[in-house]
Amino acid sequence: MTGIAENLRRVQARIAEACTAAQRSLDSVQLIAVSKSFMVEDVREAIAAGQRSFGESYVQEALPKIEQLADLDLDWHFVGPVQSNKTRDIAAHFDWVHGVDRARIAQRLSEQRPANLRPLQVCVQINISGEASKSGCTPEEAIELCRAIATLPRLRLRGLMSLPAPSNTDENPRAAFARLRELFEHIHAQGLALDTLSAGMSDDMEAAIAEGATLIRIGSAIFGERNRQTSE
Ligand SMILES: *Cc1c(COP(=O)(O)O)cnc(C)c1O
């Protein structure tokens, strides 16, 4: 008894409460269930409970799951850092990619996106808390990268994505989400058609929704704690 269906209902209730508090409509927030490190059986359980969008961070781990569930109508979001030697698999197997942070990666994804699939939906990852170690482009670089992506034929620019600052900083998570939202509004005002703010995880989804997140990426609150550390 893993309780995934029950966890999903709890997460949906949290989303509904956060939307009410923020005076937003419930359908303005989409839930991505981040299934990294969990098995295809766990994903099936979430599907049985009505979930259709899933996120994965490691290509090698994701591909067998995507393949085994290929007969179902699901959306797969690649939410991990995009390495250039993984772009071909990402372009061929995912519907969305959230971690694009440089033009070269965007170019490869566009070149490698198969012609029979709809354009790959792209979010630009922003290093909003300015840590040296983190992936993501700087807020200053973001507009140029968004412009470049908007010209690529096999990509569709959708919005911005950020990860939370590490818990050892004492910044209010909401302040970082607010900066991401301001950057989104700034880029939007320059004429780029963004409609997606990908922000918020299990511990900070309420703050993200309060600051306008439209896609939230939830792992442990649905599937449980991850004990295996996967990498590639
Ligand atoms: C793992 C992961 C998540 C989910 O994190 P939880 O804290 O388990 O909800 C969300 N986004 C990204 C990019 C991740 O790698």
The ligand as a Gaussian input file, in Angstrom:
#p B3LYP/6-31G(d) Opt

LIG

0 1
 C       13.022000      16.311000      -8.135000
 C       12.535000      17.559000      -8.735000
 C       11.286000      18.093000      -8.400000
 C       10.369000      17.476000      -7.354000
 O       10.879000      17.739000      -6.092000
 P       10.067000      17.363000      -4.743000
 O       10.716000      18.198000      -3.713000
 O       10.261000      15.912000      -4.553000
 O        8.657000      17.730000      -4.978000
 C       10.879000      19.245000      -9.037000
 N       11.635000      19.857000      -9.959000
 C       12.852000      19.374000     -10.319000
 C       13.638000      20.095000     -11.347000
 C       13.336000      18.229000      -9.710000
 O       14.545000      17.774000     -10.068000

